Amino acid sequence: MIKRKNCITLVASFVSLFAPLHAEKTDTSDKPNIIWLMAEDMGRDLECYGMPGVKTPNLNKMAAEGALFTKAYCSNPICSPNRSAMMVGVDQTVINAHHHRSNRDVPLMAPYKPITSFLRDAGYTCFLGHDLVLGKGRKIDCNFKYEETGPYDGVKHFGIFDKTENFSAENQPFFSQIQLQATHRGDWWNGIRENSKHPVALDSVVLPPYFADTPEIRYDWATYLDTVEFMDNEVGQIMQNIKDQKLDKNTIVIFIADNGRCNLRGKGYLQEAGVHIPMIVWAPGLIEPGTRIDNLVCTTDISATVLKLAGAEIPEYITSKPFLGVDKPEYREFVRSARDIWDEIDDCSRSISTSKFKYIRNYMPEVMWANDQAYLELNRPALHVMRRLKKEGKLSEAEQTFFAERKPYEELYDLEKDPDELNNLAENPEYAAVLEEMRAKETEWTAKNRDYGLEDLGKRKPEEGLASVTTREAVKKNDPQLWEELESGKLMETQAWSKRYRKPKK
């Protein structure tokens, strides 16, 4: 059981023990190493958050020895915009990085820089990836011009990291960003389940009420939890490697997900499953074991916190605030998140999340949640199963939520009473005052910050010729039997299809 601790005690520990971090930049002897573990496409689906059916002993241990954050939110529910925001410490809508995998040939506008640029100035060696994890964990995926390694000046040089290799004691102090790929949809999912010594039992799965309870959907969910367990084992290996190198006394480990789980209402959507993520911070001797933080934080706050703990410059443009290493952390009153173009689907929504309520404004309500996006159709077995059940009139009211023909222009949810966001209160007169208050917070944010996604609304051009689109059409035409299997709800290895039918995108 994670115990609730006083946040002041936690902060005081960091202030006293990290006082040497504010010495001259050339003195790096007392600077901590910082490791940022980023699981892909994963909700708060860990045992230490109460998720049934899954066993995550290593992350449980990290939480028991460190701090578990219960209200951490993304600034975007899709990987590349949120990663862009985290790499800069500024919301993606402010830096023109809001559309998924866009602007890859456009340098960050001045004065913005990757946080690694400031870490290097503070004497840090910046590592990307590790051999102990699936795919070596080297994903960057930012929506501005960058190169994996090399110097950075934002004009001729665009290197973000120093080395794509394992962190080592010889390179202290270091910053290491490691991507945990296993939980991202991929052809490895079936293999992970088949090779698991204790695959998640289908009858142990507890589905959200907006999912139909079928064998296919249970299998898909259980397999997802198998990948969570696989990822947890990778975390255990990284933690053991830290200990083996005798780095455990001077290393901080931050674990998060880059966005919510890869399923309906999750990745790509502003509902809780898409933007409310896990976050654990581990630093023995610096954090009181069993600390629990119930205050709101955004993923961009991690960027500011990393710079603070490293004794690096925090540029004035950073809109995030460090939540560790300061006397009085400025926790957020609300977190603003945004959804814009995702592959071939043009959409625009904004959300405000407080400790109690969620407000969503859908600028394009005509774009259905359950649209015909190729990525969803290739990678969401539940989508096909529930489409069929909807045609047969077999979905409950809650299960039909995702299949509404239009999104409401405004959504308002009481997260304490309705954590699954099934009861939209936007037109409930009893919540009129709350609705006005949440609208005011959105107005407050836009008054202080530029939003390129609202500026380019109506003038956008989604991508064409995407691999997912060409793959879907090619499989339907050339391998109809495979497509029938996919529509039956079978978890398929669709990445292999993409390799076969991929064409250059426009």
C-alpha positions in Angstrom: 0.0 0.0 0.0 1.4 3.4 -1.0 1.3 5.7 2.0 0.4 9.4 1.8 3.2 11.6 2.8 3.5 15.3 3.3 4.7 17.0 0.0 6.6 19.6 2.0 8.8 16.8 3.5 9.5 15.6 -0.1 10.4 19.1 -1.3 12.6 19.9 1.7 14.6 16.8 1.1 15.3 17.8 -2.5 16.2 21.4 -1.5 18.8 20.4 1.1 20.3 17.5 -0.7 20.5 19.3 -4.1 21.9 22.5 -2.8 25.2 21.7 -4.5 23.4 21.7 -7.9 23.5 25.5 -7.9 27.3 25.7 -7.8 29.3 26.8 -10.9 28.4 24.9 -14.0 31.9 23.6 -14.3 31.6 21.8 -11.0 29.6 18.6 -11.8 30.9 16.4 -9.0 27.6 16.6 -7.0 25.1 16.7 -9.8 22.7 13.7 -10.0 22.3 11.4 -12.9 18.8 11.6 -14.4 17.2 8.7 -16.2 13.8 9.3 -18.0 12.0 6.1 -18.7 9.1 6.6 -21.1 6.6 3.8 -21.7 4.7 4.2 -25.0 0.9 4.3 -25.3 0.1 3.2 -21.8 -2.5 4.4 -19.3 -2.3 4.1 -15.5 -2.6 0.4 -16.0 -0.1 -0.7 -13.3 -0.6 -2.8 -10.2 0.4 0.1 -8.0 -2.4 2.2 -9.5 -4.9 -0.6 -8.8 -5.3 -2.1 -12.3 -6.7 -5.7 -12.0 -5.0 -8.7 -13.6 -1.6 -7.2 -14.1 1.6 -7.8 -12.0 4.2 -5.0 -12.1 6.6 -5.8 -9.2 9.4 -3.5 -10.4 7.3 -0.4 -10.8 5.5 -1.3 -7.5 8.9 -1.3 -5.8 9.9 2.0 -7.5 6.7 3.6 -6.2 7.1 2.2 -2.7 10.7 3.5 -2.6 9.8 6.8 -4.2 6.9 9.0 -5.1 3.7 8.0 -7.0 1.9 10.8 -8.8 -1.8 10.3 -9.1 -2.8 13.3 -11.3 -0.2 13.5 -14.1 -1.5 14.6 -17.5 -0.2 14.9 -21.1 -0.4 18.1 -23.1 -1.5 16.0 -26.0 -2.8 12.4 -26.3 -0.6 11.5 -29.3 3.1 10.6 -29.1 4.9 13.2 -31.3 3.1 16.4 -30.2 3.4 15.4 -26.6 7.1 14.4 -27.0 7.7 17.7 -28.7 6.3 19.6 -25.8 8.3 17.6 -23.3 11.6 18.0 -25.3 11.1 21.8 -25.2 9.2 22.2 -21.9 6.5 24.2 -23.7 3.0 23.2 -24.9 3.1 21.9 -28.5 0.4 24.3 -29.6 2.8 27.2 -28.6 5.8 26.0 -30.6 3.9 25.0 -33.8 4.5 21.2 -33.1 0.8 20.3 -32.6 0.1 18.1 -35.7 1.3 14.5 -35.4 4.6 14.0 -37.3 4.6 17.4 -38.9 7.2 20.1 -39.5 10.1 17.6 -39.5 12.1 19.9 -41.8 11.3 23.1 -39.9 13.7 24.2 -37.2 12.4 25.2 -33.8 11.7 29.0 -33.9 13.9 31.1 -31.7 14.3 31.2 -28.8 13.1 27.6 -28.2 15.6 24.8 -27.8 15.5 21.2 -26.7 16.1 20.8 -22.9 19.2 18.7 -23.7 20.9 21.8 -25.0 20.7 23.3 -21.5 21.7 20.1 -19.9 24.8 19.9 -22.0 25.7 23.5 -20.9 25.4 22.3 -17.3 28.0 19.6 -17.9 25.7 16.6 -18.7 26.3 13.9 -21.2 23.0 13.1 -22.9 22.3 9.5 -23.8 19.4 8.0 -25.9 18.3 4.4 -25.5 19.6 1.2 -23.9 20.3 -2.3 -25.1 18.3 -3.9 -22.3 14.9 -2.8 -23.8 13.0 -3.8 -26.9 14.1 -1.9 -30.0 16.9 -0.3 -27.9 14.6 2.5 -26.8 15.9 5.2 -29.2 12.6 6.9 -30.3 12.6 10.7 -30.4 9.6 11.5 -32.6 9.5 15.3 -32.3 7.7 17.7 -34.7 10.6 19.9 -35.5 13.9 19.5 -37.3 16.3 17.3 -35.3 19.1 14.8 -35.6 19.7 12.0 -33.1 23.2 13.1 -32.0 25.6 16.0 -32.5 25.7 19.6 -31.6 22.6 21.8 -31.6 22.4 25.5 -32.5 19.0 25.4 -34.2 20.4 26.8 -37.5 22.9 24.4 -39.0 23.2 21.8 -36.2 20.2 19.9 -34.8 21.6 17.1 -32.6 19.6 16.4 -29.5 21.7 13.8 -27.8 25.4 13.0 -27.4 25.3 9.3 -27.7 22.9 6.5 -28.7 24.3 3.9 -26.2 23.9 2.7 -22.6 24.5 5.2 -19.8 27.7 4.6 -17.9 29.5 5.7 -14.7 32.4 7.1 -16.7 30.1 9.7 -18.2 28.7 11.2 -15.0 26.7 13.4 -14.7 24.4 12.0 -17.4 20.9 12.4 -18.6 19.5 9.3 -20.3 16.2 9.0 -22.1 15.0 5.5 -22.7 11.8 4.6 -24.6 9.9 1.5 -23.5 8.4 0.3 -26.8 6.7 -2.9 -25.8 3.4 -1.3 -24.8 3.1 0.4 -28.2 0.9 -1.5 -30.6 3.2 -3.8 -32.6 3.7 -7.2 -34.2 5.5 -8.3 -31.0 2.3 -8.3 -28.9 1.2 -11.9 -29.8 4.8 -13.1 -29.3 5.1 -11.5 -25.8 1.9 -13.2 -24.7 2.9 -16.6 -26.2 6.3 -16.4 -24.5 5.0 -15.2 -21.1 5.4 -17.7 -18.3 2.3 -16.3 -16.7 0.1 -14.7 -19.4 -2.7 -12.5 -17.9 -5.8 -14.6 -17.4 -8.8 -13.5 -19.4 -11.1 -13.8 -16.5 -8.9 -11.4 -14.4 -9.5 -8.6 -16.9 -11.8 -5.8 -15.8 -12.9 -3.7 -18.8 -14.1 -0.1 -18.6 -17.9 0.2 -19.0 -17.6 1.7 -22.5 -16.1 -1.6 -23.8 -18.3 -4.6 -24.9 -17.3 -7.6 -22.9 -16.4 -10.2 -25.6 -13.7 -12.9 -25.8 -11.9 -11.0 -28.5 -11.8 -7.7 -26.5 -10.8 -9.5 -23.4 -7.9 -11.2 -25.2 -6.7 -7.9 -26.7 -6.8 -6.3 -23.2 -5.0 -9.2 -21.6 -2.3 -9.1 -24.2 -1.9 -5.4 -23.6 -1.4 -6.1 -19.9 1.1 -8.8 -20.9 3.1 -6.1 -22.7 2.9 -4.0 -19.5 4.4 -6.8 -17.5 7.1 -7.3 -20.2 7.9 -3.5 -19.9 7.9 -3.8 -16.1 10.6 -6.5 -16.4 12.6 -4.1 -18.6 12.4 -1.5 -15.9 13.7 -4.1 -13.4 16.7 -4.8 -15.6 17.5 -1.0 -15.9 17.2 -0.6 -12.1 19.5 -3.6 -11.6 22.0 -2.1 -14.1 22.0 1.2 -12.1 22.8 -0.8 -8.9 25.4 -2.9 -10.6 27.3 0.3 -11.7 26.9 1.6 -8.1 24.9 4.6 -9.4 21.9 4.1 -7.1 23.1 6.7 -4.6 23.2 9.5 -7.0 20.6 8.8 -9.7 17.1 10.0 -10.2 14.7 7.9 -12.3 11.5 9.3 -13.7 9.0 6.9 -15.2 6.0 8.1 -17.3 4.0 7.1 -20.3 4.1 9.4 -23.4 0.3 9.3 -23.8 -2.6 7.1 -22.8 -3.4 3.5 -23.6 -3.7 2.3 -27.2 -7.4 1.6 -27.3 -10.8 3.2 -27.6 -11.0 6.6 -26.0 -7.3 6.3 -25.2 -4.4 7.4 -27.4 -5.6 10.2 -29.6 -8.5 11.3 -27.4 -8.8 13.9 -24.6 -10.8 11.6 -22.3 -9.0 10.3 -19.2 -7.8 7.2 -20.9 -5.9 9.3 -23.4 -4.3 12.0 -21.3 -4.2 10.8 -17.7 -0.9 8.9 -17.4 1.3 7.1 -14.8 4.2 8.9 -13.2 6.7 7.6 -10.6 9.9 9.3 -9.4 12.6 7.3 -7.7 15.5 8.8 -5.8 16.5 6.9 -2.6 17.7 9.1 0.2 16.1 12.1 -1.5 12.4 11.1 -1.6 10.7 9.7 1.5 9.6 6.2 0.6 5.9 5.8 -0.1 5.3 9.4 -1.0 2.0 10.0 -2.9 1.4 13.3 -4.7 -2.2 14.1 -5.5 -1.5 17.5 -7.0 -1.9 18.2 -10.8 1.2 18.0 -12.9 1.7 18.1 -16.7 4.4 16.2 -18.7 6.0 19.5 -19.5 6.6 20.1 -15.8 9.0 17.1 -15.9 11.1 19.1 -18.4 11.4 22.1 -16.0 12.1 19.7 -13.1 14.9 17.9 -14.9 16.6 21.3 -15.6 16.1 22.4 -12.0 17.6 19.2 -10.5 20.5 19.4 -12.9 21.3 23.0 -12.0 20.8 24.0 -15.6 19.4 27.2 -16.9 15.6 27.3 -17.1 14.8 29.6 -20.0 12.2 32.3 -19.4 9.9 31.0 -22.2 9.3 27.7 -20.4 5.6 27.6 -19.4 6.1 24.6 -17.0 7.2 24.7 -13.4 9.6 22.3 -11.5 7.8 20.3 -8.9 11.0 19.1 -7.2 14.0 21.0 -6.0 12.1 24.1 -5.0 10.9 25.4 -1.7 7.3 25.6 -2.6 6.3 23.7 -5.8 3.8 25.5 -7.9 1.4 22.7 -8.7 -1.1 23.4 -11.4 -4.7 24.6 -10.9 -5.5 22.9 -14.2 -3.7 21.1 -17.1 -4.6 22.1 -20.7 -4.4 19.4 -23.4 -5.0 19.6 -27.1 -5.8 17.3 -30.0 -5.1 18.3 -33.6 -4.3 16.4 -36.8 -3.6 12.7 -36.4 -2.5 11.1 -39.7 -5.2 11.6 -42.3 -7.8 12.8 -39.8 -8.2 16.5 -39.3 -9.6 17.3 -35.8 -9.3 20.0 -33.2 -10.2 19.7 -29.5 -9.0 21.4 -26.3 -9.4 20.2 -22.7 -9.0 21.6 -19.3 -8.5 19.1 -16.5 -8.7 20.0 -12.8 -8.6 17.7 -9.8 -12.4 17.3 -10.0 -13.6 18.2 -13.4 -12.8 17.8 -17.1 -13.9 20.2 -19.8 -13.5 19.5 -23.5 -14.3 21.9 -26.4 -14.6 20.2 -29.7 -14.0 22.7 -32.6 -14.8 20.0 -35.2 -17.8 18.1 -33.7 -18.7 16.7 -37.1 -15.6 14.5 -36.9 -16.7 11.3 -35.1 -14.6 9.6 -32.4 -15.1 6.3 -34.2 -14.1 7.6 -37.7 -12.6 5.5 -40.5 -9.0 6.3 -39.6 -6.7 3.6 -41.0 -4.4 3.4 -38.0 -7.4 2.7 -35.7 -8.8 0.1 -38.1 -5.5 -1.7 -38.3 -4.8 -1.6 -34.6 -8.0 -1.6 -32.6 -9.7 -5.1 -32.5 -12.4 -3.6 -30.2 -13.4 -1.1 -32.9 -14.4 -3.9 -35.3 -16.1 -6.1 -32.7 -18.1 -3.2 -31.4 -19.1 -1.9 -34.8 -20.6 -5.3 -35.6 -22.4 -5.4 -32.2 -23.7 -1.9 -32.9 -25.2 -3.0 -36.2 -26.8 -5.9 -34.4 -28.2 -3.6 -31.7 -26.3 -5.3 -28.9 -24.4 -2.4 -27.4 -25.4 -0.9 -24.1 -25.8 2.9 -23.7 -22.3 3.2 -22.2 -20.8 1.0 -24.9 -22.3 3.2 -27.7 -20.6 6.3 -26.3 -17.6 6.0 -28.7 -19.8 5.6 -31.7 -21.9 8.8 -31.5 -22.4 10.3 -34.9 -21.2 13.7 -33.7 -19.1 14.9 -30.8 -20.8 17.5 -28.6 -19.4 21.0 -29.0 -18.7 21.0 -25.2 -18.2 18.2 -22.7 -18.1 18.5 -18.9 -17.5 15.6 -16.6 -17.3 15.3 -12.8 -14.2 13.0 -12.5 -14.9 12.1 -8.9 -18.4 10.9 -9.6 -17.9 9.8 -13.2 -14.3 8.7 -13.8 -15.2 7.0 -17.0 -16.7 10.3 -18.4 -20.1 8.8 -19.5 -22.4 11.6 -18.2 -21.8 14.9 -20.1 -22.9 17.7 -17.8 -22.4 20.5 -20.2 -26.1 21.1 -20.6 -27.0 20.3 -17.0 -28.3 23.5 -15.4 -27.0 22.4 -12.0 -23.4 22.6 -13.4 -23.8 25.9 -15.2 -21.5 27.7 -12.8 -18.9 25.0 -13.2 -19.1 25.1 -17.0 -18.6 28.9 -16.9 -15.6 28.5 -14.6 -14.0 25.8 -16.9 -14.6 28.0 -20.0 -12.9 30.8 -18.2 -9.8 28.7 -17.6 -9.6 28.0 -21.3 -10.0 31.7 -22.0 -7.3 32.4 -19.4 -4.9 30.0 -21.1 -5.4 31.3 -24.6 -5.0 34.9 -23.4 -1.5 34.1 -22.1 -0.4 31.6 -24.8 -0.4 31.4 -28.5 -2.2 28.4 -30.0 -1.1 27.6 -33.5 -3.8 24.9 -33.7 -6.6 27.4 -33.4 -4.8 29.8 -35.8 -4.6 27.2 -38.6 -8.1 25.8 -38.0 -9.8 25.5 -41.4 -6.6 25.9 -43.4 -5.0 22.5 -42.7 -3.9 19.8 -45.0 -3.7 16.3 -43.4 -1.1 13.9 -44.7 -1.7 11.9 -47.9 -0.3 8.5 -48.9 0.2 7.3 -45.4 1.4 3.7 -45.0 -1.6 2.9 -42.8 -4.0 4.1 -45.5 -2.3 2.3 -48.4 -1.9 -0.8 -46.4 -5.6 -0.9 -45.4 -6.7 -0.5 -49.0 -4.2 -3.0 -50.4 -5.1 -5.7 -47.9 -8.8 -5.2 -48.5 -8.1 -5.6 -52.3 -5.4 -8.3 -52.3 -5.9 -10.2 -49.1 -9.6 -10.0 -48.2 -9.3 -13.1 -46.0 -6.8 -11.3 -43.8 -9.1 -8.3 -43.6 -12.0 -10.6 -42.6 -9.9 -12.0 -39.8 -9.1 -8.5 -38.6 -12.8 -7.5 -38.7 -13.6 -10.5 -36.6 -11.6 -9.0 -33.7 -8.4 -11.0 -34.1 -5.2 -9.4 -32.9 -3.2 -9.3 -36.2 0.4 -8.5 -37.0 -0.4 -5.5 -39.2 3.0 -4.0 -39.3 4.2 -6.8 -41.5 1.4 -5.8 -43.9 2.6 -2.2 -44.0 6.1 -3.3 -44.9 4.6 -5.3 -47.8 2.4 -2.5 -49.1 4.1 0.7 -48.0 4.2 3.6 -50.5 5.9 7.0 -50.0 3.6 9.4 -48.2 2.9 12.9 -49.4 
